[in-house]
């Protein structure tokens, strides 16, 4: 199984904001309404279960507004007001796997396709024909991925609805990921292990082209060596 560098859709954003959370819970409650997405994103299977919340986070700002001058505009007041925000990671298990459950610290190998909410596909290991492998729970990918495989078993498939707070934050990652972009990922959990798997295709160093031998004349014997007279460097 080939191992690739993490593509855009799975990389941790360099400017990803760190949120202070005062409430965190892993819940498997009743059905919820997922975010609205474009109809161009493939529909879930007819027999898929309803969307559920994997967990909900509440972000409480470190500061709050004690006093505001009448000169402040409404936009500035809102910016400084210190309102808390709540967001959830929503999932749908479209196929239940039969293998081991995903474990933190293991190397997970997965296939995925990522969409923006407007329907644009921005990344897909499926299209490239090669899955990726990453250390689960080690902050090497966006938070929605680093926690989104909870409860999944090898062989399973899942759709993740990831809010921007658990993806690329307020800034996004232009030009592919706009600001405050909510993402949709269809993932397939292929395998997991204790180490990064080795590529199945051996690495081969490309050799420079050999210069063409000089032409000889009937009156001058050739000094060109046979093509295989020495090993390539």
GIQUITA-V604522 format. One record per residue. N is the residue number from 1. RES is the residue in one letter. SS is DSSP state (alpha for helix, beta for strand, coil for the rest). NEAR is the number of other C-alpha atoms within 10 Angstrom. Layout:
n->N res->RES ss->SS near->NEAR
n->N res->RES ss->SS near->NEAR
//
This chain:
n->1 res->X ss->coil near->13
n->2 res->X ss->coil near->14
n->3 res->X ss->coil near->17
n->4 res->X ss->coil near->13
n->5 res->X ss->coil near->10
n->6 res->X ss->coil near->16
n->7 res->X ss->coil near->13
n->8 res->X ss->alpha near->16
n->9 res->X ss->alpha near->25
n->10 res->X ss->alpha near->23
n->11 res->X ss->beta near->17
n->12 res->X ss->coil near->19
n->13 res->X ss->coil near->19
n->14 res->X ss->coil near->8
n->15 res->X ss->coil near->12
n->16 res->X ss->coil near->19
n->17 res->X ss->coil near->14
n->18 res->X ss->coil near->9
n->19 res->X ss->coil near->15
n->20 res->X ss->coil near->12
n->21 res->X ss->beta near->14
n->22 res->X ss->beta near->9
n->23 res->X ss->beta near->11
n->24 res->X ss->beta near->12
n->25 res->X ss->beta near->11
n->26 res->X ss->beta near->12
n->27 res->X ss->coil near->11
n->28 res->X ss->coil near->12
n->29 res->X ss->coil near->11
n->30 res->X ss->coil near->9
n->31 res->X ss->coil near->13
n->32 res->X ss->coil near->12
n->33 res->X ss->coil near->10
n->34 res->X ss->coil near->17
n->35 res->X ss->coil near->13
n->36 res->X ss->coil near->9
n->37 res->X ss->coil near->16
n->38 res->X ss->coil near->13
n->39 res->X ss->coil near->10
n->40 res->X ss->coil near->12
n->41 res->X ss->coil near->16
n->42 res->X ss->coil near->10
n->43 res->X ss->coil near->8
n->44 res->X ss->coil near->15
n->45 res->X ss->coil near->9
n->46 res->X ss->coil near->7
n->47 res->X ss->coil near->8
n->48 res->X ss->coil near->12
n->49 res->X ss->coil near->14
n->50 res->X ss->coil near->15
n->51 res->X ss->coil near->20
n->52 res->X ss->beta near->20
n->53 res->X ss->beta near->20
n->54 res->X ss->beta near->21
n->55 res->X ss->beta near->18
n->56 res->X ss->beta near->15
n->57 res->X ss->beta near->20
n->58 res->X ss->beta near->17
n->59 res->X ss->beta near->18
n->60 res->X ss->coil near->17
n->61 res->X ss->coil near->15
n->62 res->X ss->coil near->9
n->63 res->X ss->coil near->10
n->64 res->X ss->coil near->11
n->65 res->X ss->coil near->12
n->66 res->X ss->coil near->7
n->67 res->X ss->coil near->8
n->68 res->X ss->coil near->12
n->69 res->X ss->coil near->7
n->70 res->X ss->coil near->8
n->71 res->X ss->coil near->7
n->72 res->X ss->coil near->10
n->73 res->X ss->coil near->11
n->74 res->X ss->alpha near->10
n->75 res->X ss->alpha near->9
n->76 res->X ss->alpha near->11
n->77 res->X ss->alpha near->15
n->78 res->X ss->alpha near->12
n->79 res->X ss->alpha near->11
n->80 res->X ss->alpha near->15
n->81 res->X ss->coil near->16
n->82 res->X ss->coil near->15
n->83 res->X ss->coil near->13
n->84 res->X ss->coil near->11
n->85 res->X ss->beta near->12
n->86 res->X ss->beta near->12
n->87 res->X ss->beta near->15
n->88 res->X ss->beta near->21
n->89 res->X ss->beta near->23
n->90 res->X ss->beta near->25
n->91 res->X ss->beta near->26
n->92 res->X ss->beta near->21
n->93 res->X ss->beta near->21
n->94 res->X ss->beta near->21
n->95 res->X ss->beta near->18
n->96 res->X ss->coil near->14
n->97 res->X ss->coil near->18
n->98 res->X ss->coil near->11
n->99 res->X ss->coil near->15
n->100 res->X ss->coil near->13
n->101 res->X ss->beta near->18
n->102 res->X ss->coil near->21
n->103 res->X ss->coil near->18
n->104 res->X ss->coil near->15
n->105 res->X ss->coil near->15
n->106 res->X ss->coil near->19
n->107 res->X ss->beta near->22
n->108 res->X ss->beta near->25
n->109 res->X ss->beta near->24
n->110 res->X ss->beta near->21
n->111 res->X ss->beta near->20
n->112 res->X ss->beta near->22
n->113 res->X ss->beta near->18
n->114 res->X ss->beta near->23
n->115 res->X ss->beta near->24
n->116 res->X ss->beta near->20
n->117 res->X ss->coil near->20
n->118 res->X ss->coil near->15
n->119 res->X ss->coil near->16
n->120 res->X ss->coil near->13
n->121 res->X ss->beta near->17
n->122 res->X ss->beta near->14
n->123 res->X ss->beta near->19
n->124 res->X ss->beta near->22
n->125 res->X ss->alpha near->19
n->126 res->X ss->alpha near->15
n->127 res->X ss->alpha near->11
n->128 res->X ss->alpha near->9
n->129 res->X ss->coil near->9
n->130 res->X ss->coil near->17
n->131 res->X ss->coil near->22
n->132 res->X ss->beta near->21
n->133 res->X ss->beta near->25
n->134 res->X ss->beta near->24
n->135 res->X ss->beta near->21
n->136 res->X ss->coil near->23
n->137 res->X ss->coil near->18
n->138 res->X ss->coil near->14
n->139 res->X ss->coil near->14
n->140 res->X ss->coil near->16
n->141 res->X ss->beta near->22
n->142 res->X ss->coil near->21
n->143 res->X ss->alpha near->23
n->144 res->X ss->alpha near->23
n->145 res->X ss->alpha near->24
n->146 res->X ss->alpha near->20
n->147 res->X ss->coil near->19
n->148 res->X ss->coil near->24
n->149 res->X ss->coil near->25
n->150 res->X ss->coil near->15
n->151 res->X ss->coil near->14
n->152 res->X ss->coil near->22
n->153 res->X ss->beta near->22
n->154 res->X ss->coil near->20
n->155 res->X ss->coil near->17
n->156 res->X ss->coil near->21
n->157 res->X ss->beta near->23
n->158 res->X ss->beta near->23
n->159 res->X ss->beta near->22
n->160 res->X ss->beta near->24
n->161 res->X ss->beta near->27
n->162 res->X ss->beta near->26
n->163 res->X ss->coil near->20
n->164 res->X ss->alpha near->21
n->165 res->X ss->alpha near->26
n->166 res->X ss->alpha near->24
n->167 res->X ss->coil near->27
n->168 res->X ss->coil near->29
n->169 res->X ss->coil near->23
n->170 res->X ss->coil near->15
n->171 res->X ss->coil near->16
n->172 res->X ss->coil near->20
n->173 res->X ss->beta near->20
n->174 res->X ss->coil near->8
n->175 res->X ss->coil near->7
n->176 res->X ss->coil near->14
n->177 res->X ss->beta near->20
n->178 res->X ss->coil near->16
n->179 res->X ss->coil near->15
n->180 res->X ss->coil near->16
n->181 res->X ss->coil near->21
n->182 res->X ss->coil near->23
n->183 res->X ss->beta near->26
n->184 res->X ss->beta near->23
n->185 res->X ss->beta near->23
n->186 res->X ss->beta near->21
n->187 res->X ss->beta near->24
n->188 res->X ss->beta near->25
n->189 res->X ss->beta near->23
n->190 res->X ss->beta near->19
n->191 res->X ss->beta near->19
n->192 res->X ss->beta near->25
n->193 res->X ss->beta near->15
n->194 res->X ss->coil near->10
n->195 res->X ss->coil near->13
n->196 res->X ss->coil near->15
n->197 res->X ss->coil near->15
n->198 res->X ss->coil near->10
n->199 res->X ss->coil near->11
n->200 res->X ss->coil near->9
n->201 res->X ss->coil near->9
n->202 res->X ss->coil near->7
n->203 res->X ss->coil near->7
n->204 res->X ss->coil near->6
n->205 res->X ss->coil near->6
n->206 res->X ss->coil near->6
n->207 res->X ss->coil near->8
n->208 res->X ss->coil near->8
n->209 res->X ss->coil near->6
n->210 res->X ss->coil near->8
n->211 res->X ss->coil near->6
n->212 res->X ss->coil near->7
n->213 res->X ss->coil near->12
n->214 res->X ss->coil near->9
n->215 res->X ss->coil near->7
n->216 res->X ss->coil near->11
n->217 res->X ss->beta near->8
n->218 res->X ss->coil near->6
n->219 res->X ss->coil near->6
n->220 res->X ss->beta near->7
n->221 res->X ss->coil near->8
n->222 res->X ss->coil near->12
n->223 res->X ss->coil near->9
n->224 res->X ss->coil near->11
n->225 res->X ss->coil near->9
n->226 res->X ss->coil near->8
n->227 res->X ss->coil near->9
n->228 res->X ss->coil near->7
n->229 res->X ss->coil near->7
n->230 res->X ss->coil near->8
n->231 res->X ss->coil near->6
n->232 res->X ss->coil near->8
n->233 res->X ss->coil near->5
//
